[in-house]
């Protein structure tokens, strides 16, 4: 039987466990041998690789985070770290991986695939593995699943954990709205997402916020006045609660960071109100996955497992994602490169290009 391993890497996301469960059970169902690599790439270096049975993934469908652990490993990015990983995998008879992580973890996985035969040659020459063992594993096959609440991967509509994070954000905004209304207060709500404004924008829409600032659309100069005007107009119309959502990673047109504190100060100065700040932080990432994140992740895990189990020689690494509400096989290298392009455009200040590259579901 073929052996495959699963690892979760980078920031955890609700829905990672359903992927792990689906991969393990799909593998067992088709007669393959599933292994877990604990603690992400760090565990691959330290040989934290162990076989899993059906019951090892019982009762994890509803658990947040990742039960097999995750880590950010700098050592894995170096050739020496990858050499250790290759040695540990091949000794365990593993040449198929399902990697759940963000773009960094997935790029690392593909680099390992590229270097695989060279690394095995080195290991054979150094006498660290037998030549016939290396010959039995000429290639490494990779299927990636994007696990990130940020929803920042180009080419896939929804990444694992985003929907749960959004549900958390909405719960928080709803809760803040009632206390804001009681005191006629402004709340500035800071949400995660790195350089991607998806959570902020969708959270603001679903939460009925007064205003939102996202990295992809830095506000024009004078935005503070415009924002306060909206707040004043709302008050004049009898609106008791005001919610401003700001994504982390926002800049103004001059490259200065727009933080919740800066917004708070601007509102205070212009309106005399005393806004409160709520930075939602890791509450967005933790906790139980939503129904969507459970079933979508199950489908992604099932598909990714079959993808690596049935991989043909010479196949490129892929990402299993969702596009137009359908499961989709995306080329890993190209997908990650397109995602990097968005960040480059943002850094160059070409916001239109960034938005265009990120893709939109609406066109006329
Ligand atoms: O990428 C997921 C994410 O939660 C981002 O939204 C956030 O900026 C970052 O990770 C936080 O990272 P850490 O958990 O290392 O503080």
Boltz pocket constraint, residues with backbone or C-beta under 6 A from the ligand:
constraints:
  - pocket:
      binder: B
      contacts: [[A, 11], [A, 12], [A, 102], [A, 148], [A, 149], [A, 150], [A, 192], [A, 193], [A, 194], [A, 248], [A, 285]]
      max_distance: 6.0
